[in-house]
Structures are given as C-alpha cells and as structure tokens.
Amino acid sequence: MRARDLMSAPVETVRPWTPAKEAAEILSEHGFTALPVVDDDDRLIGIVTEADLIRDRIPADARSEHRQPHAVEATVGAVMTSPATAMSSGTDVADLCQALADERIRAMPIVDGGRVIGIVTRGDVVRMLAREDSAIAADVRHRLEIYGGTGRWKVEVHDGVVRIVDLFDDTTDRHVATLLALAVPGVVGADTVSAEQEVGR
C-alpha cells in the first residue's frame, strides 16, 4: 500500500504569517494534531503542531515565584518546525509508519515535487488497522474480480490477515492476487493458495 491510498486530501494548510491563534483554532475545530506550513506556491516549508502552539504560550500562575515575563510569538512562522519531514505519494506505507514511529511525529505531509498534496497521521493508520474484516474482504474480492473474473476466488479475512483460494492453478495469478490484497487498507498480511493446496491443509 502506498501513501496515496491512505492520505487525507485535500489537506488544510497555513502560511508562515497565519496567526498562531488561528492555527490553534483550526487544529481544535478539526481535531488535527498538525498543519503543514506552505508558501505562496503551496510548497512545504514547515509544519506546526500542537506542541509548537502550546510551547511558551501559557503564562505561569501569577502567584508562582518562578514566573518570568516573556514575549508570545504571534505567527505560525515563529513557532513552526522547519524544515519538515515529508514523503511522496508513492512511499510504501510501511516505511511511512516506521518514520512516524522513529521520528516520534504524529503527521506526515505528502508532497509532489515539494507541493503539499495530502497528509497521513498516526490516527489514519490506526483507523485503517481497525477496519472490519468484512469490509476488507469485500475490497479484496472486488479487486480480484476486476483482475481475474468472478467465481474464481475464495476470500477469508481474520484480524486483517487475508487468505485467498484460487480455483485455478496459476502461480503468476496467485502472486498478483497476493499483491492486490496487500494493497487494500487494513490488510496486515496475505497469502494465496490453489484449491489443491487448500484441500491438502
């Protein structure tokens, strides 16, 4: 599965001169965790996250003995993280998830030649993994029918793992069927066997 199969698009973006308060309102209203920051050509120049927006923006209690006056940054450009990590729409979702985990980020902008075309969040991945097995099976069957016709494939899905039985005995078609299944959102594993192999289980 590729990033294009999972990304949310179009994506809400902000400019460097967008007020930080407005960015906070957008995050709050939509339930987002981050917003890509773009220039006039929609090219990614940074990202502003919940953490960026809350850092040094809440004044200490007036009774606190450690209270220090400080200037509050007013624009996204002053608080954003730059440069931002981004990936292309053709990135393998497994690699994207690894980057989200390794870099401890919650959202990955998806770019095409530097222009922001979508975004993938940890929440998107979790929702994909939570898809019902019946919905996954229906998607797999649909793709297989387009590829090899109706009445040929038996599809079972358990906890996101797909097992496909091919009534014909074609090694190449079984390989393609496995690849097609692996591209369906929510699939965590897939295997295709011939009807003869299924009988021998």
C-alpha positions in Angstrom: 0.0 0.0 0.0 1.2 3.5 -0.8 0.8 6.8 0.9 -1.6 7.9 -1.7 -4.0 5.1 -0.7 -4.2 6.4 2.9 -3.6 10.1 2.8 -6.2 12.7 3.5 -6.6 15.1 0.7 -7.1 18.0 0.1 -5.2 19.0 3.2 -5.7 22.0 5.4 -2.6 24.2 5.4 -1.5 27.5 6.9 1.0 30.2 5.9 4.0 31.4 7.9 2.1 34.7 8.6 -1.0 32.9 9.8 -1.7 34.0 13.4 -0.8 31.2 15.8 -4.2 31.6 17.4 -5.9 30.9 14.1 -3.8 27.8 13.6 -4.8 26.6 17.1 -8.5 27.2 16.2 -8.1 25.1 13.0 -6.5 22.2 15.0 -9.2 22.4 17.6 -12.1 22.6 15.2 -11.0 19.7 13.0 -9.3 17.5 15.6 -6.0 17.7 13.8 -2.6 17.3 15.5 -0.5 19.2 12.9 -0.8 21.6 10.0 1.6 21.8 7.0 3.0 25.3 6.5 3.3 26.3 2.9 4.5 29.3 0.8 2.5 31.0 -1.9 3.2 28.2 -4.3 1.9 25.6 -1.8 5.4 24.3 -1.3 6.1 22.8 2.1 8.3 25.0 4.3 7.5 23.6 7.7 4.9 22.1 10.0 3.1 23.5 13.1 2.0 21.0 15.7 0.0 21.1 18.9 3.3 21.0 20.8 4.6 24.0 18.8 1.5 26.0 19.6 1.4 25.3 23.3 5.2 25.8 23.9 5.7 29.0 26.0 2.2 30.3 25.2 0.5 29.7 28.6 1.5 32.2 31.3 2.6 30.9 34.6 0.3 31.5 37.5 0.7 35.0 38.9 1.4 33.5 42.3 4.3 31.4 41.0 7.7 32.6 42.4 9.3 31.3 39.1 7.1 33.5 36.9 9.2 35.1 34.2 7.7 37.5 31.7 8.2 36.6 28.1 7.2 37.6 24.6 4.5 35.5 23.0 5.1 34.6 19.4 2.2 35.7 17.3 2.6 33.9 14.0 2.9 30.3 12.7 6.3 31.1 11.2 7.7 32.0 14.6 6.7 28.7 16.2 6.7 26.1 13.4 9.2 23.3 13.0 11.3 23.8 9.9 12.3 22.1 7.7 9.5 19.5 8.0 9.9 15.8 7.2 7.7 14.8 4.2 7.3 11.9 1.9 6.0 11.3 -1.6 2.6 9.8 -2.5 4.4 6.7 -3.8 6.0 5.9 -0.4 5.3 2.5 1.0 3.0 2.9 4.0 5.2 0.5 6.0 8.1 3.0 5.5 5.9 5.9 6.4 4.7 4.2 9.6 8.3 3.5 10.5 9.2 7.1 10.1 6.2 8.2 12.2 7.4 5.9 15.0 11.2 6.5 14.7 10.9 10.3 14.5 8.2 10.5 17.1 5.9 12.6 14.9 2.2 12.4 14.6 1.6 13.6 11.0 3.5 13.2 7.7 2.9 15.7 4.9 2.7 14.0 1.5 4.3 16.1 -1.3 4.6 16.0 -5.1 7.6 18.0 -6.2 7.6 19.9 -2.9 3.9 20.8 -3.2 1.7 19.5 -0.4 -1.0 17.2 -1.8 -2.1 15.3 1.4 -1.2 14.2 4.9 -1.1 10.9 6.8 -1.4 10.9 10.6 -1.0 8.1 13.1 -4.7 8.3 13.6 -5.2 7.5 9.9 -3.1 4.4 10.3 -4.9 3.3 13.4 -8.3 3.7 11.7 -7.1 1.7 8.8 -5.9 -1.1 11.1 -9.3 -1.1 12.8 -11.3 -1.7 9.6 -13.8 -4.5 9.9 -12.7 -7.8 8.4 -15.9 -8.0 6.3 -15.1 -4.6 4.7 -11.5 -5.7 4.0 -12.8 -9.0 2.4 -15.3 -7.1 0.2 -12.5 -4.8 -1.1 -10.2 -7.7 -1.8 -12.9 -9.6 -3.6 -13.7 -6.6 -5.7 -10.1 -6.1 -6.8 -9.7 -9.8 -7.5 -12.8 -9.9 -9.7 -11.5 -7.0 -11.7 -8.3 -8.8 -12.2 -9.4 -12.4 -12.7 -13.1 -12.5 -13.1 -16.0 -13.6 -10.8 -16.4 -17.0 -9.2 -12.7 -17.8 -9.1 -11.6 -16.6 -5.7 -12.5 -17.6 -2.2 -11.5 -14.9 0.3 -11.3 -15.1 4.1 -10.1 -12.4 6.4 -9.3 -12.8 10.1 -7.8 -9.9 12.1 -6.6 -8.2 8.9 -4.9 -11.3 7.6 -6.2 -12.4 4.2 -6.3 -15.9 2.9 -7.2 -16.3 -0.8 -8.0 -19.6 -2.5 -7.6 -19.6 -6.3 -9.8 -22.2 -8.0 -7.4 -22.1 -11.0 -3.8 -23.3 -10.7 -1.7 -20.3 -11.9 1.3 -19.3 -9.9 1.6 -15.9 -11.6 -2.1 -15.1 -10.8 -1.7 -16.2 -7.2 1.3 -13.8 -6.8 -0.7 -10.9 -8.3 -3.7 -11.8 -6.1 -1.5 -11.5 -3.0 -0.1 -8.2 -4.1 -3.6 -6.9 -4.8 -4.7 -8.0 -1.4 -1.7 -6.4 0.4 -2.7 -3.0 -1.2 -6.1 -3.0 0.5 -6.3 -0.7 3.5 -6.5 -2.7 6.7 -4.6 -5.8 5.4 -1.7 -6.8 7.6 -0.8 -10.0 5.8 -2.0 -12.0 2.8 -1.4 -15.5 1.3 -2.9 -17.0 -1.9 -3.1 -20.8 -2.5 -4.5 -23.0 -5.2 -7.7 -25.1 -4.5 -5.5 -28.2 -4.5 -3.2 -26.7 -1.8 -6.3 -25.8 0.2 -7.6 -29.3 0.1 -4.3 -30.6 1.4 -4.3 -28.4 4.5 
